[in-house]
Amino acid sequence: MAGSLAEEFVTYLVADRKLSPKTIESYSHDLAQFGEFLSSKGRDIEKPGEIDYLAIRDFMTYLASRGYSRRSIARKQACLRTFFKYLCSGEVLSANPAAEVATPKLEKKLPQFLEEREIGVLLQQPDASSTLGMRDRAILETIYATGLRVGELASLDVSDIDYSVGYVVIMG
C-alpha cells in the first residue's frame, strides 16, 4: 500500500462502506498499482492535489496497453473515483479528478441458453421415483417455465405462492 491516505481509505472501505473482502482486496491492489504508476512518473499518491484527470487517464491508457480488459480498467477506475471522492469528503481535495475521466464502454455479453432437446434431457435427470428427485425436477421445471434465477427461487417462501390464482410473488 502506498501510505497513510491509501491505508485510511481501505479502513474506510472496511468500517464504513462494509464492502466484501474480495472488493477490498481488489481496491487495495488497484490503488497500490496506481501508486506505483504515479511513482514511475515522479508523482506521489500521498500528494493528491498534484494528481489531475490527465494522470488518471494516462493510467487507464497504460492499463489498456498492458492488455487489461475494459472490465478490469473500469473497475480500477471505479476504485480511483471512490478514492478521490473519499478524499473530497474528508476535505483533502476540493474536486474529484477521476470524475472527469470517461469510463470505458463495456462489451455486452449475450446470455448462454440451452436448446429445447438439452432442456428435455436435463428435466429427465432427477429420479422422479424419489422425494428428492421429484423436488429437483420441480425446481428445474419451475426455473425453465418461469425464467426465475436460482437465487430468486431459493428465496421463495410458501407465503409467496397464491394457489387460488396460480401466482408466485417474486422479489428480484
PyMOL commands that set and color helices and strands:
alter all, ss='L'
color gray80, all
select helices_A, chain A and resi 4-15+21-40+48-50+53-65+70-89+97-100+116-124+131-146+150-154+158-160
alter helices_A, ss='H'
color red, helices_A
select strands_A, chain A and resi 161-162+167-168
alter strands_A, ss='S'
color yellow, strands_A
deselect
rebuild
show_as cartoon
